[in-house]
Amino acid sequence: MNDITQLRIQGMHCAACVVTIEGALSKVDGVQKVVVNLAHETARVEGDVLPQTLINAVTSTGYEATLMDDMSLSANKSRGTSKLDLKQLLPLFLVLFYITMAALLMNRIDFRVADFMYDFMGLFYIVFSFFKFLDYKNFPDSFAMYDPIAKAIPAYGWTYPFIETLLGLAFLLRVELYFALIITLIVLGATTVGVTRALMNKSAIHCACLGTALNLPMTKATFIENSIMLFMAIWMLI
């Protein structure tokens, strides 16, 4: 029967960190299974291995690791739950608020629902792509943790911020709108499927919607954000 060792990991900030630590622990002789939880900052290792050996494997990658006892495990769960609160999602809500206000101001003189939606979608893509470019090298790995296309085709994750930028310009400049709406349904439809699966499986992963720099948790807010864009795209196509 394999022993289960729980480690607290310090220094993780994105999906690339998770991949690095999982890789280091998996290479240790005797390890059968490794699960690294970015949100809770823990690693769960199954196998007949001394805890110190696992700690050494983690520290060799540049991260800090300590053995967790029952008390610290309980405290860690409480901290993990507290992270999923309004304060952590505040950046997302603020970005959506400012995008909405900007789209309203752009149409304040002759307001039309269609123009408002196009401007909202354009600003949405431009702003969200900007945040993805802030930590471009780590975005693809984080995105692939839940987006089915990025998971199947790694190159898609690297090109996605550029796709968002082009879609944003198309909506703002009113260029190839039908094509832009169809692409929106495809890319955000796939992402929404991945988000839904992550929420149903209660996966403790981070949302890459605003890149990896802001460290946002995957919550129902992410689902709602994508659903709004999908609704607008469908509305404009009907």
C-alpha positions in Angstrom: 0.0 0.0 0.0 1.4 3.4 -1.0 1.9 6.1 1.6 0.4 9.6 1.0 2.6 12.6 1.7 1.3 16.1 1.8 3.7 19.0 1.2 3.2 22.7 1.4 4.8 24.5 -1.6 5.9 28.1 -1.5 6.7 30.2 -4.6 4.1 28.9 -7.1 2.3 31.5 -9.1 1.2 29.9 -12.4 0.5 26.6 -14.3 4.1 26.4 -15.4 5.1 26.2 -11.7 2.7 23.3 -11.3 4.2 21.5 -14.3 7.7 22.0 -13.0 7.0 20.6 -9.5 4.9 17.7 -10.7 7.7 16.8 -13.1 10.3 16.9 -10.4 8.3 14.8 -7.9 7.2 12.3 -10.6 10.9 11.5 -11.3 11.6 10.4 -7.8 11.9 6.6 -7.5 8.9 5.1 -5.8 6.5 7.9 -6.6 3.2 6.5 -8.1 1.1 9.6 -8.4 1.5 13.4 -7.9 -1.2 16.1 -7.6 -0.1 19.7 -7.2 -2.8 22.2 -6.2 -1.9 25.7 -7.2 -4.8 27.4 -5.3 -4.0 25.6 -2.0 -0.2 25.7 -2.6 0.1 21.9 -1.8 1.4 18.7 -3.3 -0.1 15.3 -2.7 2.3 12.5 -3.4 1.5 8.7 -3.4 4.3 6.3 -3.1 6.8 4.6 -0.9 9.2 7.5 -0.5 10.7 9.4 2.4 9.2 12.9 2.9 12.7 14.5 3.0 13.4 13.0 -0.5 10.3 14.6 -1.8 11.2 17.9 -0.2 14.7 17.8 -1.7 13.2 17.1 -5.2 11.0 20.3 -4.8 13.8 22.5 -3.5 16.0 21.4 -6.3 13.7 23.2 -8.7 13.9 26.5 -6.8 10.7 26.3 -4.7 10.4 25.8 -1.0 8.6 22.7 0.5 7.7 21.6 4.0 5.8 18.6 5.3 2.2 19.2 6.4 0.7 17.7 9.5 -3.0 17.2 10.1 -3.4 20.7 11.7 -1.7 22.5 8.9 -3.8 20.5 6.4 -7.0 21.8 8.0 -5.8 25.3 8.2 -4.7 25.2 4.5 -8.2 24.1 3.4 -9.7 27.1 5.3 -7.2 29.4 3.5 -8.1 27.8 0.1 -11.8 28.5 0.7 -11.2 32.0 1.8 -9.3 32.8 -1.4 -12.5 32.4 -3.5 -14.0 35.6 -2.2 -15.0 38.9 -3.7 -11.6 40.5 -3.0 -9.8 38.1 -5.2 -12.3 38.5 -8.0 -12.4 42.3 -7.7 -9.9 42.9 -10.6 -12.2 40.9 -13.0 -15.3 42.8 -11.9 -13.5 46.2 -12.2 -12.3 45.4 -15.7 -15.8 44.4 -16.8 -17.3 47.5 -15.2 -14.8 49.8 -17.0 -15.4 48.1 -20.3 -19.2 48.5 -19.9 -18.8 52.2 -19.0 -16.5 52.8 -21.9 -18.8 51.1 -24.3 -21.7 53.2 -23.0 -19.7 56.4 -23.4 -18.8 55.6 -26.9 -22.5 55.4 -27.8 -23.8 58.2 -25.6 -24.9 60.4 -28.4 -26.8 58.0 -30.6 -27.3 54.8 -28.6 -27.9 51.6 -30.4 -27.9 48.2 -28.8 -26.0 46.6 -31.7 -23.2 49.3 -31.6 -23.0 49.0 -27.9 -22.5 45.3 -28.1 -19.9 45.5 -30.8 -17.9 48.1 -28.8 -18.3 46.1 -25.6 -17.0 42.9 -27.4 -14.2 44.8 -29.0 -13.0 46.4 -25.8 -13.4 43.1 -24.0 -11.0 41.4 -26.4 -8.5 44.2 -26.5 -8.3 44.6 -22.7 -8.3 40.9 -21.9 -5.6 40.2 -24.5 -3.5 43.0 -23.0 -3.4 41.2 -19.6 -2.5 37.9 -21.3 0.5 39.5 -22.9 1.7 40.7 -19.5 2.8 37.2 -18.7 2.8 35.7 -22.2 5.3 32.9 -21.6 3.2 31.4 -18.8 -0.3 31.9 -20.3 -0.4 28.9 -22.7 0.2 26.4 -19.9 -2.4 28.0 -17.6 -4.9 28.2 -20.5 -4.4 24.6 -21.4 -5.4 23.4 -17.9 -9.1 24.0 -18.9 -9.5 25.0 -22.5 -10.0 21.8 -24.6 -8.5 23.3 -27.8 -5.4 24.6 -26.1 -5.0 21.2 -24.3 -5.1 19.3 -27.7 -3.2 21.9 -29.7 -0.4 23.6 -27.7 0.2 26.2 -30.4 -3.3 27.5 -30.0 -2.5 28.7 -26.5 0.4 30.7 -27.9 -1.7 32.3 -30.6 -4.8 32.9 -28.5 -3.9 36.4 -27.3 -3.3 37.5 -30.9 -6.6 36.0 -31.9 -8.3 38.1 -29.2 -6.5 41.3 -30.3 -7.6 40.7 -34.0 -11.2 40.0 -32.9 -11.2 43.2 -30.8 -10.0 45.3 -33.7 -12.6 43.7 -36.0 -15.5 44.6 -33.6 -14.3 48.1 -32.9 -13.6 48.9 -36.6 -16.7 47.0 -37.8 -14.6 44.8 -40.1 -15.7 41.3 -41.1 -18.2 41.3 -38.3 -20.0 38.0 -39.3 -16.6 36.2 -39.4 -15.6 37.7 -36.1 -18.9 36.6 -34.5 -18.5 33.0 -35.7 -14.9 32.9 -34.4 -16.2 34.2 -31.1 -18.7 31.4 -30.9 -16.0 28.8 -31.6 -13.2 30.0 -29.3 -15.4 31.2 -26.3 -17.7 28.2 -26.8 -14.7 25.8 -26.3 -13.4 27.8 -23.4 -16.9 27.8 -21.7 -17.0 24.0 -22.1 -13.7 23.7 -20.3 -14.7 26.2 -17.6 -17.9 24.2 -17.0 -16.0 20.9 -16.7 -13.5 22.5 -14.2 -16.4 23.9 -12.1 -18.3 20.6 -12.1 -15.1 18.7 -11.2 -14.3 21.3 -8.5 -10.8 21.6 -10.0 -8.6 24.0 -8.0 -7.1 25.8 -11.0 -6.7 29.4 -11.9 -8.5 31.4 -14.6 -6.3 32.6 -17.4 -8.9 35.1 -18.6 -6.9 38.0 -17.4 -3.6 36.2 -17.9 -1.6 34.7 -15.1 -0.3 37.9 -13.5 -3.5 38.5 -11.5 -3.8 35.0 -10.1 -7.6 34.7 -10.4 -9.5 31.6 -9.2 -11.7 29.6 -11.5 -15.3 30.4 -10.4 -18.8 30.9 -11.7 -17.9 34.5 -12.5 -15.6 33.1 -15.2 -18.5 31.1 -16.7 -20.8 34.2 -16.5 -18.2 36.4 -18.2 -17.9 34.0 -21.2 -21.6 33.4 -21.3 -22.2 37.2 -21.7 -19.9 37.3 -24.8 -21.5 34.2 -26.2 -25.0 35.6 -25.7 -24.0 38.8 -27.5 -22.5 36.9 -30.4 -25.6 34.8 -30.8 -27.8 37.8 -30.5 -26.0 39.7 -33.3 -26.1 36.6 -35.6 -29.8 36.1 -35.3 
